[in-house]
Amino acid sequence: MAHVALGLAAKSPETAGMAAVPLVMLPFFSSAIVPADKMGPGLRQFAQYQPFTPIIETVRGLLNGTPSSGYAIAAIAWCLGIAIVGYLWASATFTKRA
Protein backbone atom coordinates (compact mmCIF):
# COMPACT_ATOMS: atom_id res chain seq x y z
CA MET A 1 0.00 0.00 0.00
CA ALA A 2 2.88 2.38 0.62
CA HIS A 3 3.88 2.05 -3.04
CA VAL A 4 0.33 2.92 -4.08
CA ALA A 5 0.31 5.97 -1.81
CA LEU A 6 3.68 7.13 -3.13
CA GLY A 7 2.44 6.70 -6.71
CA LEU A 8 -0.75 8.63 -6.03
CA ALA A 9 1.17 11.43 -4.31
CA ALA A 10 3.56 11.85 -7.26
CA LYS A 11 3.03 14.63 -9.77
CA SER A 12 4.37 12.73 -12.82
CA PRO A 13 4.99 9.12 -13.91
CA GLU A 14 8.77 9.64 -13.57
CA THR A 15 8.36 10.84 -10.00
CA ALA A 16 6.09 7.90 -9.21
CA GLY A 17 8.70 5.47 -10.52
CA MET A 18 11.49 7.00 -8.44
CA ALA A 19 9.44 7.50 -5.27
CA ALA A 20 9.73 3.85 -4.25
CA VAL A 21 13.52 3.62 -4.65
CA PRO A 22 14.22 4.36 -0.95
CA LEU A 23 11.85 1.54 0.02
CA VAL A 24 13.59 -0.84 -2.37
CA MET A 25 17.01 0.04 -0.91
CA LEU A 26 15.92 -0.41 2.73
CA PRO A 27 16.61 -4.19 2.92
CA PHE A 28 20.25 -3.59 1.94
CA PHE A 29 20.72 -1.54 5.13
CA SER A 30 19.36 -4.28 7.37
CA SER A 31 20.86 -7.45 8.80
CA ALA A 32 20.06 -9.37 5.60
CA ILE A 33 23.64 -9.51 4.34
CA VAL A 34 25.75 -8.74 7.42
CA PRO A 35 24.67 -9.24 11.04
CA ALA A 36 23.95 -5.89 12.70
CA ASP A 37 26.52 -6.43 15.46
CA LYS A 38 29.30 -6.58 12.80
CA MET A 39 28.40 -3.17 11.31
CA GLY A 40 29.81 0.24 12.15
CA PRO A 41 28.06 2.25 14.90
CA GLY A 42 25.87 4.48 12.71
CA LEU A 43 24.75 1.80 10.30
CA ARG A 44 24.31 -0.71 13.15
CA GLN A 45 21.85 1.57 14.93
CA PHE A 46 19.92 2.17 11.71
CA ALA A 47 19.87 -1.56 10.87
CA GLN A 48 18.63 -2.55 14.32
CA TYR A 49 15.62 -0.24 14.26
CA GLN A 50 14.33 -0.45 10.70
CA PRO A 51 11.38 -2.62 9.61
CA PHE A 52 13.18 -5.27 7.56
CA THR A 53 15.55 -6.46 10.29
CA PRO A 54 12.89 -8.20 12.45
CA ILE A 55 11.37 -9.77 9.35
CA ILE A 56 14.75 -11.06 8.17
CA GLU A 57 15.72 -12.29 11.64
CA THR A 58 12.36 -14.12 11.97
CA VAL A 59 12.84 -15.90 8.66
CA ARG A 60 16.49 -16.66 9.51
CA GLY A 61 15.43 -18.15 12.86
CA LEU A 62 12.71 -20.26 11.25
CA LEU A 63 15.15 -21.60 8.67
CA ASN A 64 17.73 -22.41 11.38
CA GLY A 65 15.10 -24.09 13.56
CA THR A 66 15.45 -21.50 16.35
CA PRO A 67 12.50 -19.11 15.97
CA SER A 68 12.46 -16.02 18.15
CA SER A 69 9.05 -14.83 19.29
CA GLY A 70 10.40 -11.32 19.96
CA TYR A 71 11.47 -10.85 16.36
CA ALA A 72 8.26 -12.45 15.08
CA ILE A 73 6.08 -10.08 17.10
CA ALA A 74 8.11 -7.07 15.94
CA ALA A 75 7.93 -8.28 12.32
CA ILE A 76 4.15 -8.69 12.47
CA ALA A 77 3.78 -5.29 14.14
CA TRP A 78 5.90 -3.59 11.46
CA CYS A 79 3.94 -5.31 8.65
CA LEU A 80 0.58 -4.35 10.13
CA GLY A 81 1.70 -0.79 10.86
CA ILE A 82 3.06 -0.23 7.36
CA ALA A 83 -0.06 -1.76 5.79
CA ILE A 84 -2.43 0.39 7.86
CA VAL A 85 -0.52 3.62 7.29
CA GLY A 86 -0.17 2.86 3.57
CA TYR A 87 -3.87 2.06 3.25
CA LEU A 88 -4.95 5.22 5.07
CA TRP A 89 -2.51 7.38 3.11
CA ALA A 90 -3.55 5.86 -0.25
CA SER A 91 -7.26 6.19 0.59
CA ALA A 92 -6.88 9.80 1.65
CA THR A 93 -4.87 10.68 -1.47
CA PHE A 94 -7.30 8.88 -3.77
CA THR A 95 -10.31 10.56 -2.13
CA LYS A 96 -8.66 13.97 -2.43
CA ARG A 97 -7.95 13.43 -6.14
CA ALA A 98 -11.39 11.98 -7.00
Summary of the structure (lengths in Angstrom):
residues: 98
radius of gyration: 16.1
end to end distance: 17.9
largest distance: 49.2
contacts: 240
relative contact order: 0.16
helix: 79%
strand: 0%
